[in-house]
Amino acid sequence: MLVGAAPAADKPNVLFIAVDDLNDWIGPLQGHPQVRTPHIDRLAARGVVFTRAYCAAPACNPSRTALMTGVRPWTSGVYHNDQPWRPVMKDAVTIPQHLRAQGYSVIAGGKILHGGFDDAASWDERAKLPGKDPHPAQMPANGIPKAGHFDWAPVDAADEDMPDYRMVTWASEVLQRKHDKPFFLAAGFVKPHLPWYVPRKYFEMFPLDRVTLPEVKEGDLDDVPPAGRRIAKPEGDHAGVLKADAWRTGVQGYLASIAFLDAQVGRLLDALDRSACAKNTVIVFWGDHGWHLGEKSHWRKFALWERATRAPLLIAGPGIAPGVCGRTVDFMDLYPTITALCGAPAREGIAGDSLVPLLKDPTASWDRPAITTHGRGNHAVRTEKWRYIRYADGSEELYDHSSDPREWTNLAATPEAEKVKKDLARWFPSKDAPDAPSDKAKKND
């Protein structure tokens, strides 16, 4: 029996693991043939892996805000990283606030909400973890002039010198405490966010001459409308990477950062397994969005294609049998799912649907697509077969994932696409909220 059916006196704990900028390059999702994620893999073996899970927005702030509040970007107006969410969502109740009202202790460390826009009202305890990543003496280290934090290189440092290591040490201590009531512990990892500075041993796991680049198509942007090409910005990051001959080192840096992350996830899982709460804790592992490494001549997130919007989602815990779910879900579904698993009352006005039916039976019918928004008026609908993108200017992209998983052929202009687009367009919002006010001082990647 799933934990959501447990008596109120026996509510499960939740270990809520957030990861920054991690795409499908983990073992269970097979996004890259050289990934080494043994600890994420063992977590996946304990629960349900959602192979088609998508972010509400391909940027940290709007994605995390939507997930934590249950309010989509087109409702809140929070579309970008420089838009503080609490001023325009004064009455929003976050997941931890809702659980606190049900008797939970709510605790956080690391990155959960976007940097600079954390929410003190959401936590009973918020860890203050000092220190920044060590970095090379010479920056940028990747050879790209003016790269800023778009940089990568090994650093001569120990794991203990990294902020994510310190976060896990703190979270491990929380797990070892005696808890008088159920807890929601949010543990937020920064890696593999840029810059990809991690200890040298992780780079050495991926010898440069053996690194496999993403498979790309020459002229892949030729059938993409101008709105999509403006998002890709091939004359920006990608041009700099090519000019500096840094594509292979970039892929190496991302793989190394993921390997470092995985080691820290392993430490956290070990701490949970040693604790008295191991048998009564639900684990929710999620990434806030995907990441491009040259596909469609694009780097970073900030796009509506598969690589930028697909992210890991693994859920394990008491009563959840191991399995693989290929239904299209998005991270708006996590609020109602956690609510149900914790035996808490459902909240009115929360977007998304509980994933509990899919945790019971990963092959159960599921008639809802995943929807991602990037900026006002730009949306993508993803079903198991189709990705349909419509930009604010009305231009479109349509990809058939049954035959074109890399989205190389835009079918939007073909006569056969009209019926498909009409059917998928019903999931787009009829109205998009105006942009929330921005705080340019807080704009970051």
VOLOZA-492124 format. One record per residue (C-alpha): residue number from 0; residue in three letters; chain; y negated, x, z. Coordinates in nm, 3 decimals, decimal comma. Layout:
<pts>
NUM ALA A Y X Z
...
</pts>
This chain:
<pts>
0 MET A 0,000 0,000 0,000
1 LEU A -0,343 0,132 -0,089
2 VAL A -0,571 0,225 0,197
3 GLY A -0,815 -0,050 0,100
4 ALA A -0,570 -0,298 0,249
5 ALA A -0,559 -0,123 0,588
6 PRO A -0,679 -0,302 0,902
7 ALA A -1,044 -0,247 0,991
8 ALA A -0,941 -0,033 1,290
9 ASP A -0,755 0,207 1,062
10 LYS A -1,011 0,274 0,791
11 PRO A -0,954 0,593 0,592
12 ASN A -1,184 0,890 0,585
13 VAL A -1,336 0,997 0,254
14 LEU A -1,374 1,354 0,130
15 PHE A -1,625 1,315 -0,151
16 ILE A -1,628 1,629 -0,367
17 ALA A -1,918 1,658 -0,614
18 VAL A -1,926 1,931 -0,879
19 ASP A -2,226 2,032 -1,090
20 ASP A -2,209 2,080 -1,470
21 LEU A -1,829 2,076 -1,494
22 ASN A -1,698 1,934 -1,821
23 ASP A -1,331 1,880 -1,911
24 TRP A -1,244 2,251 -1,879
25 ILE A -0,987 2,197 -1,603
26 GLY A -0,610 2,205 -1,624
27 PRO A -0,548 1,830 -1,606
28 LEU A -0,797 1,756 -1,889
29 GLN A -0,706 2,055 -2,109
30 GLY A -1,059 2,099 -2,239
31 HIS A -1,010 2,471 -2,300
32 PRO A -0,681 2,659 -2,343
33 GLN A -0,775 2,944 -2,108
34 VAL A -0,898 2,758 -1,799
35 ARG A -0,744 2,866 -1,471
36 THR A -0,778 2,592 -1,210
37 PRO A -0,459 2,597 -0,999
38 HIS A -0,623 2,431 -0,698
39 ILE A -0,785 2,149 -0,894
40 ASP A -0,447 2,112 -1,065
41 ARG A -0,269 2,068 -0,732
42 LEU A -0,524 1,808 -0,627
43 ALA A -0,458 1,627 -0,955
44 ALA A -0,085 1,631 -0,880
45 ARG A -0,154 1,439 -0,558
46 GLY A -0,336 1,143 -0,709
47 VAL A -0,463 0,971 -1,021
48 VAL A -0,629 1,170 -1,298
49 PHE A -0,875 0,969 -1,508
50 THR A -0,871 1,135 -1,849
51 ARG A -1,150 0,921 -1,994
52 ALA A -1,417 0,921 -1,722
53 TYR A -1,784 0,933 -1,821
54 CYS A -2,119 0,983 -1,651
55 ALA A -2,389 0,716 -1,636
56 ALA A -2,637 0,976 -1,763
57 PRO A -2,592 1,334 -1,893
58 ALA A -2,833 1,494 -1,645
59 CYS A -2,801 1,567 -1,275
60 ASN A -3,066 1,341 -1,124
61 PRO A -3,004 1,015 -1,315
62 SER A -2,627 1,060 -1,301
63 ARG A -2,613 1,120 -0,927
64 THR A -2,874 0,857 -0,851
65 ALA A -2,683 0,592 -1,047
66 LEU A -2,349 0,682 -0,889
67 MET A -2,482 0,692 -0,534
68 THR A -2,685 0,370 -0,555
69 GLY A -2,479 0,161 -0,796
70 VAL A -2,790 0,107 -1,010
71 ARG A -2,784 0,209 -1,378
72 PRO A -3,068 0,410 -1,533
73 TRP A -3,177 0,123 -1,756
74 THR A -3,230 -0,086 -1,440
75 SER A -3,400 0,178 -1,223
76 GLY A -3,599 0,366 -1,487
77 VAL A -3,462 0,697 -1,354
78 TYR A -3,360 0,864 -1,681
79 HIS A -3,444 1,233 -1,630
80 ASN A -3,434 1,515 -1,375
81 ASP A -3,805 1,501 -1,290
82 GLN A -3,813 1,138 -1,171
83 PRO A -3,789 1,084 -0,793
84 TRP A -3,563 0,785 -0,739
85 ARG A -3,641 0,660 -0,388
86 PRO A -4,005 0,557 -0,461
87 VAL A -3,887 0,313 -0,730
88 MET A -3,570 0,211 -0,542
89 LYS A -3,702 0,156 -0,192
90 ASP A -3,441 -0,105 -0,109
91 ALA A -3,141 0,069 -0,264
92 VAL A -2,848 0,121 -0,028
93 THR A -2,648 0,434 -0,108
94 ILE A -2,272 0,464 -0,065
95 PRO A -2,304 0,651 0,268
96 GLN A -2,562 0,402 0,397
97 HIS A -2,325 0,115 0,321
98 LEU A -2,034 0,288 0,491
99 ARG A -2,246 0,379 0,792
100 ALA A -2,312 0,007 0,839
101 GLN A -1,934 -0,039 0,851
102 GLY A -1,892 0,211 1,133
103 TYR A -1,856 0,535 0,940
104 SER A -2,003 0,872 1,027
105 VAL A -2,172 1,001 0,709
106 ILE A -2,211 1,377 0,664
107 ALA A -2,320 1,594 0,371
108 GLY A -2,344 1,957 0,270
109 GLY A -2,431 2,118 -0,062
110 LYS A -2,559 1,934 -0,368
111 ILE A -2,494 1,560 -0,362
112 LEU A -2,817 1,404 -0,486
113 HIS A -3,039 1,605 -0,719
114 GLY A -3,226 1,905 -0,582
115 GLY A -3,558 1,803 -0,429
116 PHE A -3,468 1,434 -0,427
117 ASP A -3,220 1,424 -0,139
118 ASP A -3,227 1,118 0,086
119 ALA A -3,249 1,176 0,460
120 ALA A -3,189 0,806 0,525
121 SER A -2,838 0,839 0,379
122 TRP A -2,697 1,087 0,629
123 ASP A -2,620 1,115 0,997
124 GLU A -2,583 1,489 0,948
125 ARG A -2,708 1,705 0,663
126 ALA A -2,604 2,071 0,662
127 LYS A -2,871 2,333 0,606
128 LEU A -2,698 2,615 0,424
129 PRO A -2,926 2,913 0,364
130 GLY A -2,905 3,162 0,084
131 LYS A -2,898 3,179 -0,294
132 ASP A -2,654 3,327 -0,543
133 PRO A -2,666 3,705 -0,572
134 HIS A -2,790 3,807 -0,915
135 PRO A -2,786 4,113 -1,139
136 ALA A -3,060 4,368 -1,095
137 GLN A -3,165 4,316 -1,458
138 MET A -3,241 3,961 -1,574
139 PRO A -3,172 3,811 -1,813
140 ALA A -2,838 3,985 -1,817
141 ASN A -2,695 3,811 -2,125
142 GLY A -2,931 3,981 -2,370
143 ILE A -3,121 3,666 -2,466
144 PRO A -3,497 3,728 -2,429
145 LYS A -3,675 3,489 -2,193
146 ALA A -3,345 3,323 -2,111
147 GLY A -3,460 3,231 -1,761
148 HIS A -3,177 3,076 -1,567
149 PHE A -2,984 3,025 -1,894
150 ASP A -2,806 3,345 -1,804
151 TRP A -2,465 3,481 -1,712
152 ALA A -2,313 3,804 -1,583
153 PRO A -2,070 3,931 -1,322
154 VAL A -2,223 4,031 -0,990
155 ASP A -2,093 4,293 -0,751
156 ALA A -2,061 4,057 -0,459
157 ALA A -1,791 3,899 -0,246
158 ASP A -1,701 3,531 -0,247
159 GLU A -1,852 3,515 0,101
160 ASP A -2,193 3,597 -0,046
161 MET A -2,199 3,277 -0,254
162 PRO A -2,357 2,949 -0,134
163 ASP A -2,053 2,745 -0,240
164 TYR A -1,834 2,961 -0,018
165 ARG A -2,065 2,895 0,278
166 MET A -2,062 2,522 0,204
167 VAL A -1,683 2,516 0,218
168 THR A -1,682 2,713 0,544
169 TRP A -1,913 2,451 0,694
170 ALA A -1,713 2,156 0,554
171 SER A -1,391 2,310 0,685
172 GLU A -1,541 2,320 1,033
173 VAL A -1,637 1,953 1,003
174 LEU A -1,280 1,866 0,907
175 GLN A -1,147 2,043 1,217
176 ARG A -1,365 1,841 1,454
177 LYS A -1,235 1,557 1,668
178 HIS A -1,370 1,242 1,502
179 ASP A -1,415 0,924 1,704
180 LYS A -1,472 0,712 1,395
181 PRO A -1,392 0,734 1,026
182 PHE A -1,607 0,974 0,829
183 PHE A -1,750 1,006 0,478
184 LEU A -1,784 1,379 0,417
185 ALA A -1,973 1,473 0,100
186 ALA A -1,915 1,832 -0,011
187 GLY A -2,132 1,932 -0,307
188 PHE A -2,056 2,240 -0,519
189 VAL A -2,329 2,404 -0,728
190 LYS A -2,105 2,605 -0,960
191 PRO A -2,049 2,600 -1,253
192 HIS A -2,421 2,526 -1,282
193 LEU A -2,630 2,797 -1,444
194 PRO A -2,688 3,084 -1,403
195 TRP A -2,323 3,187 -1,424
196 TYR A -2,342 3,467 -1,170
197 VAL A -2,010 3,495 -0,985
198 PRO A -1,816 3,791 -0,844
199 ARG A -1,689 4,034 -1,103
200 LYS A -1,321 3,962 -1,036
201 TYR A -1,360 3,615 -1,189
202 PHE A -1,502 3,756 -1,511
203 GLU A -1,215 4,002 -1,522
204 MET A -0,971 3,710 -1,529
205 PHE A -1,094 3,642 -1,885
206 PRO A -1,103 3,966 -2,089
207 LEU A -1,383 3,934 -2,339
208 ASP A -1,176 4,028 -2,643
209 ARG A -0,937 3,742 -2,569
210 VAL A -1,189 3,466 -2,498
211 THR A -1,146 3,162 -2,723
212 LEU A -1,464 3,001 -2,855
213 PRO A -1,491 2,622 -2,890
214 GLU A -1,375 2,491 -3,225
215 VAL A -1,679 2,384 -3,426
216 LYS A -1,753 2,255 -3,774
217 GLU A -2,003 2,419 -4,005
218 GLY A -2,288 2,175 -4,069
219 ASP A -2,174 1,941 -3,793
220 LEU A -2,529 1,806 -3,753
221 ASP A -2,564 1,715 -4,121
222 ASP A -2,459 1,353 -4,067
223 VAL A -2,637 1,317 -3,733
224 PRO A -2,967 1,123 -3,739
225 PRO A -3,292 1,304 -3,653
226 ALA A -3,291 1,159 -3,300
227 GLY A -2,957 1,330 -3,235
228 ARG A -3,061 1,658 -3,397
229 ARG A -3,373 1,668 -3,178
230 ILE A -3,146 1,641 -2,874
231 ALA A -2,921 1,921 -2,998
232 LYS A -3,210 2,163 -3,049
233 PRO A -3,006 2,409 -3,257
234 GLU A -3,315 2,623 -3,303
235 GLY A -3,333 2,673 -2,924
236 ASP A -3,043 2,780 -2,701
237 HIS A -2,787 2,805 -2,978
238 ALA A -3,008 3,015 -3,201
239 GLY A -3,074 3,251 -2,911
240 VAL A -2,704 3,278 -2,830
241 LEU A -2,618 3,362 -3,191
242 LYS A -2,898 3,615 -3,229
243 ALA A -2,790 3,796 -2,912
244 ASP A -2,420 3,771 -3,005
245 ALA A -2,369 3,611 -2,665
246 TRP A -2,146 3,314 -2,747
247 ARG A -1,827 3,483 -2,629
248 THR A -1,987 3,617 -2,312
249 GLY A -2,125 3,269 -2,245
250 VAL A -1,782 3,111 -2,266
251 GLN A -1,649 3,389 -2,045
252 GLY A -1,924 3,320 -1,789
253 TYR A -1,846 2,949 -1,781
254 LEU A -1,472 3,010 -1,744
255 ALA A -1,541 3,262 -1,467
256 SER A -1,769 3,020 -1,282
257 ILE A -1,505 2,748 -1,302
258 ALA A -1,242 2,989 -1,167
259 PHE A -1,471 3,073 -0,874
260 LEU A -1,530 2,703 -0,812
261 ASP A -1,157 2,638 -0,819
262 ALA A -1,094 2,902 -0,552
263 GLN A -1,344 2,730 -0,324
264 VAL A -1,189 2,389 -0,391
265 GLY A -0,860 2,544 -0,283
266 ARG A -1,013 2,657 0,047
267 LEU A -1,146 2,305 0,106
268 LEU A -0,810 2,141 0,033
269 ASP A -0,637 2,388 0,262
270 ALA A -0,881 2,302 0,540
271 LEU A -0,813 1,932 0,493
272 ASP A -0,438 1,986 0,497
273 ARG A -0,467 2,180 0,825
274 SER A -0,671 1,906 0,989
275 ALA A -0,562 1,609 1,198
276 CYS A -0,716 1,375 0,940
277 ALA A -0,510 1,499 0,645
278 LYS A -0,288 1,193 0,617
279 ASN A -0,568 0,939 0,637
280 THR A -0,828 1,081 0,400
281 VAL A -0,909 0,968 0,047
282 ILE A -1,024 1,250 -0,181
283 VAL A -1,267 1,166 -0,461
284 PHE A -1,337 1,461 -0,692
285 TRP A -1,598 1,412 -0,963
286 GLY A -1,833 1,604 -1,191
287 ASP A -2,181 1,471 -1,258
288 HIS A -2,162 1,509 -1,640
289 GLY A -2,016 1,730 -1,912
290 TRP A -2,151 2,046 -2,075
291 HIS A -2,177 2,181 -2,430
292 LEU A -2,105 2,543 -2,519
293 GLY A -2,207 2,543 -2,884
294 GLU A -2,042 2,223 -3,004
295 LYS A -2,285 2,051 -3,241
296 SER A -2,500 2,366 -3,209
297 HIS A -2,591 2,246 -2,860
298 TRP A -2,580 2,402 -2,513
299 ARG A -2,616 2,235 -2,173
300 LYS A -2,583 1,861 -2,113
301 PHE A -2,867 1,623 -2,219
302 ALA A -2,679 1,454 -2,506
303 LEU A -2,472 1,143 -2,572
304 TRP A -2,170 1,311 -2,731
305 GLU A -1,825 1,342 -2,577
306 ARG A -1,866 1,696 -2,449
307 ALA A -2,184 1,612 -2,255
308 THR A -2,065 1,281 -2,110
309 ARG A -1,698 1,333 -2,020
310 ALA A -1,638 1,473 -1,674
311 PRO A -1,354 1,509 -1,422
312 LEU A -1,252 1,224 -1,194
313 LEU A -0,953 1,265 -0,961
314 ILE A -0,871 1,028 -0,674
315 ALA A -0,597 1,098 -0,420
316 GLY A -0,507 0,969 -0,077
317 PRO A -0,273 0,756 0,130
318 GLY A -0,099 0,491 -0,076
319 ILE A -0,215 0,638 -0,409
320 ALA A 0,078 0,754 -0,617
321 PRO A 0,031 1,041 -0,863
322 GLY A -0,046 0,927 -1,216
323 VAL A -0,260 0,966 -1,525
324 CYS A -0,499 0,693 -1,637
325 GLY A -0,635 0,688 -1,992
326 ARG A -0,862 0,386 -1,953
327 THR A -1,235 0,436 -2,018
328 VAL A -1,419 0,429 -1,686
329 ASP A -1,759 0,553 -1,580
330 PHE A -1,899 0,674 -1,255
331 MET A -2,069 0,345 -1,181
332 ASP A -1,718 0,236 -1,083
333 LEU A -1,708 0,472 -0,786
334 TYR A -1,934 0,270 -0,554
335 PRO A -1,717 -0,044 -0,566
336 THR A -1,400 0,168 -0,561
337 ILE A -1,494 0,356 -0,245
338 THR A -1,613 0,033 -0,086
339 ALA A -1,275 -0,129 -0,156
340 LEU A -1,070 0,170 -0,042
341 CYS A -1,260 0,177 0,286
342 GLY A -1,209 -0,193 0,351
343 ALA A -1,585 -0,251 0,340
344 PRO A -1,742 -0,569 0,204
345 ALA A -1,852 -0,557 -0,159
346 ARG A -2,227 -0,535 -0,215
347 GLU A -2,417 -0,771 -0,444
348 GLY A -2,588 -0,624 -0,748
349 ILE A -2,376 -0,311 -0,775
350 ALA A -2,292 -0,211 -1,132
351 GLY A -1,938 -0,110 -1,218
352 ASP A -1,596 -0,236 -1,121
353 SER A -1,347 -0,122 -0,861
354 LEU A -1,085 0,118 -0,992
355 VAL A -0,831 0,006 -0,730
356 PRO A -0,626 -0,188 -0,990
357 LEU A -0,594 0,135 -1,191
358 LEU A -0,504 0,333 -0,878
359 LYS A -0,222 0,086 -0,823
360 ASP A -0,116 0,094 -1,188
361 PRO A -0,287 0,350 -1,416
362 THR A -0,160 0,162 -1,722
363 ALA A -0,302 -0,175 -1,614
364 SER A -0,519 -0,361 -1,865
365 TRP A -0,889 -0,270 -1,852
366 ASP A -1,129 -0,436 -2,093
367 ARG A -1,449 -0,253 -2,000
368 PRO A -1,591 0,051 -2,180
369 ALA A -1,788 0,339 -2,033
370 ILE A -2,163 0,340 -2,095
371 THR A -2,394 0,642 -2,082
372 THR A -2,773 0,646 -2,105
373 HIS A -2,995 0,943 -2,194
374 GLY A -3,363 0,862 -2,182
375 ARG A -3,510 0,518 -2,229
376 GLY A -3,343 0,321 -2,507
377 ASN A -3,072 0,574 -2,593
378 HIS A -2,718 0,465 -2,508
379 ALA A -2,354 0,539 -2,587
380 VAL A -2,056 0,308 -2,550
381 ARG A -1,712 0,470 -2,521
382 THR A -1,387 0,277 -2,560
383 GLU A -1,044 0,432 -2,588
384 LYS A -1,090 0,447 -2,965
385 TRP A -1,463 0,455 -3,036
386 ARG A -1,787 0,625 -2,937
387 TYR A -2,093 0,434 -3,055
388 ILE A -2,439 0,585 -3,001
389 ARG A -2,760 0,399 -3,067
390 TYR A -3,094 0,572 -3,020
391 ALA A -3,425 0,412 -2,927
392 ASP A -3,538 0,426 -3,291
393 GLY A -3,232 0,226 -3,401
394 SER A -3,045 0,519 -3,561
395 GLU A -2,673 0,538 -3,491
396 GLU A -2,359 0,745 -3,465
397 LEU A -2,002 0,614 -3,462
398 TYR A -1,689 0,824 -3,408
399 ASP A -1,324 0,723 -3,424
400 HIS A -1,154 0,921 -3,149
401 SER A -0,807 0,829 -3,269
402 SER A -0,860 1,051 -3,573
403 ASP A -1,174 1,254 -3,487
404 PRO A -1,164 1,366 -3,122
405 ARG A -1,430 1,635 -3,182
406 GLU A -1,675 1,382 -3,331
407 TRP A -1,723 1,567 -3,657
408 THR A -1,759 1,262 -3,886
409 ASN A -2,027 1,001 -3,824
410 LEU A -1,901 0,668 -3,958
411 ALA A -2,205 0,460 -3,863
412 ALA A -2,327 0,413 -4,222
413 THR A -1,992 0,304 -4,368
414 PRO A -1,941 -0,066 -4,455
415 GLU A -1,624 -0,075 -4,245
416 ALA A -1,827 0,015 -3,936
417 GLU A -2,041 -0,297 -3,925
418 LYS A -1,793 -0,515 -3,737
419 VAL A -1,708 -0,235 -3,494
420 LYS A -2,074 -0,166 -3,418
421 LYS A -2,151 -0,534 -3,368
422 ASP A -1,867 -0,566 -3,120
423 LEU A -1,965 -0,253 -2,926
424 ALA A -2,339 -0,328 -2,930
425 ARG A -2,289 -0,622 -2,694
426 TRP A -2,248 -0,369 -2,413
427 PHE A -2,596 -0,226 -2,464
428 PRO A -2,867 -0,355 -2,228
429 SER A -3,101 -0,621 -2,361
430 LYS A -3,390 -0,456 -2,177
431 ASP A -3,461 -0,099 -2,065
432 ALA A -3,671 -0,040 -1,756
433 PRO A -3,988 0,164 -1,810
434 ASP A -3,972 0,529 -1,712
435 ALA A -4,007 0,594 -1,342
436 PRO A -4,299 0,824 -1,252
437 SER A -4,219 1,192 -1,289
438 ASP A -4,276 1,487 -1,061
439 LYS A -4,309 1,781 -1,297
440 ALA A -4,299 2,025 -1,006
441 LYS A -3,941 1,914 -0,942
442 LYS A -3,822 1,939 -1,301
443 ASN A -3,520 2,166 -1,319
444 ASP A -3,185 2,187 -1,491
</pts>
